[in-house]
Amino acid sequence: MRKRARVIYNPTSGREALKKDLIDILAVFEQAGYETSAYATTPAPNSAQDEATRAAKAGFELIVAAGGDGTINQVVNGIAGLSHRPKMAIIPAGTTNDYARALHIPREDPLAAAKVVLKDQTIKMDIGQAGDQYFINIAGGGLLTELTYDVPSNLKSIFGYLAYLVKGAELLPQIKPIEMDLTYDGGHFRGQASMFLLALTNSIGGFEQIVPDAALDDGKFTMIIVKTASLPEILRLMGLVLNGGRHINDPHILYVKTNKVTARPVKDRMMINLDGEYGGDAPMKFRNLKQHIEMYANLDAIPDHAVTSETAEMLAAEEKFVKQVQDLPADADK
């Protein structure tokens, strides 16, 4: 029986480029050995999430999320809580496309992104859990993250939106530090900060140096706490980000690796941002689900430090090498 793939696509993403290439995209997955069908998301709440759950329970072996980071987030939320989770592939068609950037999947050409599946390279990706919700790239809290709720959808990312604010700084006076209480592996922070971030990849709002040492499958968040709300200091920190990720050693930054985080408000309400959308209010517990979903990726282009587990290809090569050594004649070294 042939494997089946379900392409869940947002027909309004990427200036509707997906619809133009859809027939060719389906043909690529057929070439990869999947009997492939498609589902166009609707304006109904959780359309992509509900279809992903249905397809997974129906036994589809692969679900393809085609759209922006929001579509990918919904598909992940549709399958993350299941005991049997199909593989995933992504075809980016949004604006920032942080997740595709982290997986080194072509972001400007949907058909080229689909063809990544033909390389047959996958990585078991970490995802985050916040209460009963899941996130794929970032979670955060603090007044700096709350500004993202008031901007157009194509700018809904934390530091991506900050770059927008640098050009038009009318909202920056609203940024004030709030008192936070954050417990993490082996540590505790209580004090004033403009935001905290929990990152799963190296790409946030199009910036690839915010987490320069990000690993995609190590079971750890990178937690960043920005302990200033001063505009000059934030701009200086942004300069350090762009200059090779040198912000991580700055005294205004707390930069740690952790599997779990509990965020509590002290005086003021603290809204939680999950992948650029409002995800509820603190208190909230966050947990990294190690290697939870297997994703097709352009593994050859991902830096070695970003992948901690050995791929199936590497394990097979090691097994072959060991067998060849064992098969050597006893006097081969004489």
N, C-alpha and C positions, 0 to 999 in steps of 0.2 A: 504493500500500500504506500502510495507516495506521501511524502511529507506535505503539510499545508502551511501556507503563510497568509496572513491577513494584513493588508496595508490600510492603516487608519490615517487618513489625510485630512488636513484642514484646507478646504477649497479656497479660502480667502487669504492664505499665507503667501508671502513672497510674490506679491502682485499677480497671484493666480497662476504662477509658472508651473505649479505641480499638475494642474489639470491638463496643460498642454503636453506634458511629458508622461502622463500617466500610463498610456498604453505601452510605451517603451520601458517604463519602470517595471511594469508587471512582467514584461518579457525577460528582463534581467533576472528576476527571482525565479521565473520558470526555468531559465538556463541554469540556475544554481540548484535545481532539483526540487523546487517547491511548487505545488499546485497553488496558484496565487489568486486571491480575490481582493476587492477593495471596498472600503467603507468611507463615505464622506461625512465628516462631523457636521452637526447641526448646531443652531444657537441654543439648544436645550442645555441646561446645566449638566456638567459631567458627561457630555456625549461621548468623548473619546475614552474616558475612564470606564464607562459602563460597557462600551463595545469591547474594550480590552479584556475586561472580566469575562464577558460572554464568550469571546473567542478562546481564551485560555481554558475555560471550563469545557468548551466544546472539543478540546484536544488539539488545537492548532499548535504546531511546533515552533512557529516564528511569528512575532508581531512586529510590524514595521511602523514606527511613529514618524509620520511625514508632516512637518510643520515647524513652528517655532518651539522654543524651550517650554512654553506652556503646554503644548500638545504632548511633548515628551513626558513632562511631569504628570499629566493626566493618565497616560498609558502606564507609567510606572505605578501610579497609585491604584490602577485597576488590577495589577497582577502581584504587587509586592506582598500582600497579605495572604496569598494562596500558598498551599503546600507544594503544588506543582506549578512551576513558573516556566513559560516558554522562553526561548531566546528572544532577544530584541535586536532590531537594526533601526537606524535613524536616517532620515533624509531631511536635512535642515532647509527650512524655507522661511525663517523668521528674520529678525533684525540683528540681534546680537549673536545668537547661535553659540552660546558658551559651551554647551555640551559637545557639539560637533567639533568645535575648536580643540577641546581637550582630547578627543578621540582621533584628531587629525583626519576628519572626514571632509571632503570638499564642500564648501559652504555656498558657492555661487552657482553650482551646476547640479541640479537634482539628479540627473541621470548618472553623472559621475559619482555622486554619493551612493546611489543604488549599487553601482558596480563594485563597491568595496566588498560586498557579500561574496563576490567571485574569488576573492583572495582567500576566503575561508579561514580568516583569522579572528579569534574572539578573545575577550578578556572578561573575567568575572568582576564586575564593578561593585564597589561599595555604594550603598545609598544611606540616607539618613531617615530616621523615624522621629517624629515630634508628636507625642500623643498618639492619636489614631491616624495621623497623616504622614506622608512620606515626601522626601525631597531629594533631588538629584545633584544639585550644585551648591546652593547656599541656604543657610538660615541665618537670621540675625534679629537684633532688637536694638532699640534706642531711637532717639528723635531723628538722627540722620537717616536711618532706614525708613522712617515713617513718611518722609517727604516723597518717596517713590510712589505712594498711593495716589498722589494728586497730579501725576504727569501722564502724558500720552503713553499708550501701551508699548509703543516702539522704544520707549526710554525706561521701561520698568526693570531696572537693575540697579544695584546699589552704587557701585563705583562708576558704572556707566552714566548714571544720572548725576553723580557728582561732577563728572567731566562736563556735562551739560550746564550744571550750575556755575562752573567756572566761567563760562561764556556769558551767562546771564544771571548775575548773582542776586537777583531780587529776593530769593527765598532763603539765602544763607543766614540773615539775621535771626531766623526762626530756630536755627540749630543751637541747642543748649545742652550741656551735659545733664544726665539724670543719674540718680543713685542706683547702682545695680548690685545684685548679689548673685555671683556665679560660682558654683561648685563644679570642679572637674577632676579628672584623675590625678590624685596626689596634690591637689591644690585648691585654693579658695581665693576669690577676688571680691572685695566689697569696697566700692568707691564710686566716684563720678566718672562717667565716660559718655562720649557722644554715640557710640555704638559698640556692639560685639558682633562678630561674624563667625560662623562655622562653615568652613569651606571643604568641599569634597574633591574639587579639581583645581587646576592652576588658573583657570580662566573665569574672571568675574567682570561682567560688563565690558568684555573685549580686552581687558588688561590681563596679560599672561604672566606678570611678575608679582602679583599680589601674594601668591603662594608659590614662590620659586622652587620649593622642594616638595611639591605636592606628589603624593603617591595615590593611585586610583584604586588600589585594592589592598591596603594595609590595615584596614579596620580602624583607622584613626581620622577624626576631624582635625583640621588645622584651625585652632581658635585664635582669632585676632580681636583684641580689645583696644579701641582707640580712646586713649585717656586724655583727650583734649577736644574742645569745641571751637578753638580759636581759628578763624579763617586763615590768617597767615601760617599757622602751624599745619593746618590741613593741606594747604597748598604746598608747603614745604615737604610734607609726607608724600604727597602725590609725586613730587619731583624725585624723591628717593625711590618710589615704586618704579617710575619710568627709567631710573638709572640703575637697572640691574637688581631690583628687589632689595635695596639696601635699607628699607624701612624696618626690616624685621629685628634689627638691633637697636632701634631708636628707643630712648627712655619713655616716649609717649605711647609706645606700642607694647602690649603683652602678646607674645607669640608662642603658643604651645601646641603640642599634639595630645589628643585625648579621645577616648572611646565614648565617654558619656559626659553630659553637661546638664546641670539643673540651673535654670534661670529663674530668679525671683525678683519681683519689684520690691523696692524699699518704701518709697513714699508715693511716687507718681506711677500712673498706669504705664505699662510697657507692652506695646504691641509687638507681635512676632511676625517677621517677614519670612516666608518660605518660597524660595525660587521667585522672588519679586512680587508675591501676592500676600495679602493679609492672611495669616494663619491662626489667629486667635490671640489671646492675651496671656502673658506670664502670670502665675508660675507655669513653667513648662519643662518637661524632661525630654532630652534629646539623646538618641542612641545611634551609633554607627553600626549598620548591619553589614558585616564584612562579606565581600564577594557574593552579594545577594542575587544579582541578576547578570546573566551572561549576555554580553553585547558584542555584535560585530564591530570591529574597529580596524583602522589602518595601523596595525601593530608595528610594522616596520618603521614607521615615522615617530612613534611615541618614544621619548627618552627612556633609557634603561632604568633610571632611578624612579620613574613613575609607575613601574610595574614590579611588584615584589614577588608575585607568585610565578612559578614556571609554567609556560604554556604547554599545551598538549604536544606541540611540535618539539619543544625542548626536551620534554620528558621522554618522548619516543626516541630522540637522538641519543639521550643518555643511556636508555635501555639497550639500544643497538650497540653502543660503544662497549658497555659492560659485557654483553654477550660475546662480542668479538674478542675481548680480552680473555674471557673464560675459555673460548674455543682455541686460543693459541696453544701450540704444542708445548709441552713442559720444557723442552730444551731450546725454545725459540730465542732465548737471550744468550745462548752460548756461541 
